[in-house]
Amino acid sequence: MSIFCLNCQGLGNPRSVNNLRLVLRRYSPTLVFLSETKQPVAGMEVIKWKLGNYDGVLVDCRGQSGDVALLWEKSSQISLLSCSSHHIDVMVEGVGSHEAWHFTGIYGWAESSHKTKTCELIKDIHRNSDLPWLMGGDLNEILYNFEKKGGSLKSQYILDSFRETLEECGLYNLGFTGYEFTWKNRREKGAVIEERLDRLWTSIEWSVLFPDAEVLHLNEDLSDHLPLFLKLNPARMRSEKGRRRFMFENMWVQEESCRQVVQDA
């Protein structure tokens, strides 16, 4: 049981589709979320057929920009809750847990003037469901300036707004294994910029269902973004009653008071 997320930067040529098909065959994900497909629904229907045994929700592109698609194995019990050109939200049943949960694939606004729209979208999705929640995709923004290498610093106001939105919605970063930056501008040496734009978040309730879930940044050359691969390891019987998953945000070590708080605890 696994989930695959990728900002494709377009699926307009047979080679990119074939490379994606080979990677999906290698990892056999249960759900596949794709952003920036840059394909109309008719084009994505053909691509979906080429990728393999998938059902899904496809959202039309806007001109040459966008958009999103969520594919899943035909045997999966998936039902659509909502969708737009920037997200697809589905209820998942019988995948890794007897309890239903929901997954949101998200593609944030890239334009600086529209960044707050991503925050509002996340809040709207949060208000519309109380199921255990997993959200993943390309936020099109970092959360801290140390998540960027090269180029100028990002607006602290925007970064704070994103972090506050995620905290308000009870979403926590799942962490990762692999290279820390998920996007690279692929320019000549001296002008290279790298950022961690792609990630996965979860509610505490979802983490209880999948306490050993593991996120990998795959080293696959499919676009200028690294794919995210989430392995869902269902909860196992534990020897200690009441044991819960320990959650830690790496950014806490940046706080001067962190060491003292740990010592006091």
SULJO-V29493 format. One record per residue. N is the residue number from 1. RES is the residue in one small letter. PSI is psi in whole degrees, -180 to 180 (NA if undefined). D_LAST is the distance of its C-alpha to the last C-alpha in whole Angstrom. Layout:
N;RES;PSI;D_LAST
N;RES;PSI;D_LAST
This chain:
1;m;122;36
2;s;163;35
3;i;138;36
4;f;127;37
5;c;136;37
6;l;132;39
7;n;110;41
8;c;-26;44
9;q;35;46
10;g;141;49
11;l;50;51
12;g;-3;54
13;n;153;56
14;p;-33;56
15;r;-45;54
16;s;-39;51
17;v;-43;51
18;n;-41;52
19;n;-42;49
20;l;-41;47
21;r;-41;49
22;l;-40;48
23;v;-42;45
24;l;-36;44
25;r;-36;46
26;r;-39;44
27;y;-18;41
28;s;57;42
29;p;153;40
30;t;-41;40
31;l;144;40
32;v;116;41
33;f;125;40
34;l;131;42
35;s;162;42
36;e;50;45
37;t;-27;48
38;k;38;50
39;q;142;52
40;p;167;54
41;v;-41;54
42;a;-42;57
43;g;-40;56
44;m;-29;52
45;e;-42;54
46;v;-44;56
47;i;-41;53
48;k;-43;51
49;w;-39;54
50;k;-31;54
51;l;-25;50
52;g;-151;51
53;n;70;50
54;y;143;48
55;d;178;49
56;g;178;47
57;v;128;47
58;l;132;48
59;v;131;48
60;d;148;51
61;c;163;51
62;r;100;52
63;g;-124;54
64;q;7;53
65;s;165;49
66;g;-170;47
67;d;-141;46
68;v;153;44
69;a;142;45
70;l;120;43
71;l;150;44
72;w;156;44
73;e;140;45
74;k;-23;48
75;s;-8;47
76;s;150;43
77;q;93;43
78;i;135;42
79;s;139;43
80;l;132;43
81;l;-46;41
82;s;162;42
83;c;159;43
84;s;-175;44
85;s;-5;45
86;h;1;41
87;h;159;40
88;i;125;40
89;d;126;38
90;v;154;39
91;m;134;38
92;v;127;38
93;e;139;39
94;g;19;39
95;v;97;37
96;g;-7;34
97;s;149;33
98;h;-18;35
99;e;145;34
100;a;149;35
101;w;171;33
102;h;145;34
103;f;133;34
104;t;117;35
105;g;129;37
106;i;143;36
107;y;106;38
108;g;156;37
109;w;135;40
110;a;-29;41
111;e;133;43
112;s;-38;41
113;s;-13;42
114;h;9;41
115;k;-37;37
116;t;-21;37
117;k;-34;39
118;t;-43;36
119;c;-43;33
120;e;-37;36
121;l;-46;37
122;i;-43;33
123;k;-41;32
124;d;-44;36
125;i;-41;35
126;h;-41;32
127;r;-24;34
128;n;-1;36
129;s;141;34
130;d;15;31
131;l;155;32
132;p;137;29
133;w;133;29
134;l;129;29
135;m;137;31
136;g;158;32
137;g;-153;35
138;d;106;36
139;l;-18;34
140;n;28;36
141;e;148;33
142;i;171;30
143;l;-22;27
144;y;150;26
145;n;-19;29
146;f;-4;27
147;e;15;29
148;k;140;32
149;k;117;34
150;g;157;37
151;g;-178;39
152;s;162;38
153;l;150;35
154;k;162;34
155;s;123;34
156;q;-32;31
157;y;-44;32
158;i;-43;32
159;l;-43;29
160;d;-39;27
161;s;-41;29
162;f;-46;29
163;r;-42;25
164;e;-37;25
165;t;-46;27
166;l;-39;25
167;e;-43;22
168;e;-34;25
169;c;3;26
170;g;34;23
171;l;136;24
172;y;145;21
173;n;133;22
174;l;-9;23
175;g;-173;23
176;f;165;26
177;t;132;28
178;g;-167;31
179;y;138;32
180;e;-30;30
181;f;134;32
182;t;-8;34
183;w;142;37
184;k;137;40
185;n;-8;43
186;r;38;45
187;r;175;47
188;e;158;48
189;k;135;46
190;g;-22;45
191;a;18;45
192;v;133;42
193;i;133;39
194;e;143;36
195;e;156;34
196;r;89;31
197;l;-23;33
198;d;135;33
199;r;176;30
200;l;141;28
201;w;159;26
202;t;152;25
203;s;161;24
204;i;-40;21
205;e;-38;24
206;w;-40;26
207;s;-29;23
208;v;-37;23
209;l;-35;27
210;f;70;26
211;p;-19;23
212;d;21;24
213;a;142;26
214;e;129;27
215;v;131;28
216;l;135;31
217;h;107;33
218;l;140;36
219;n;68;38
220;e;129;41
221;d;76;44
222;l;-26;45
223;s;-166;44
224;d;7;43
225;h;146;39
226;l;141;37
227;p;148;37
228;l;137;34
229;f;117;34
230;l;118;32
231;k;121;32
232;l;110;31
233;n;102;30
234;p;156;30
235;a;136;27
236;r;165;28
237;m;135;28
238;r;148;24
239;s;-25;24
240;e;119;21
241;k;138;21
242;g;3;19
243;r;132;18
244;r;161;17
245;r;135;17
246;f;129;14
247;m;134;15
248;f;129;14
249;e;126;17
250;n;-28;18
251;m;-20;18
252;w;-29;15
253;v;-12;15
254;q;-17;18
255;e;133;16
256;e;-30;16
257;s;-3;12
258;c;-50;11
259;r;-42;10
260;q;-38;9
261;v;-43;6
262;v;-44;5
263;q;-43;5
264;d;-38;4
265;a;NA;0
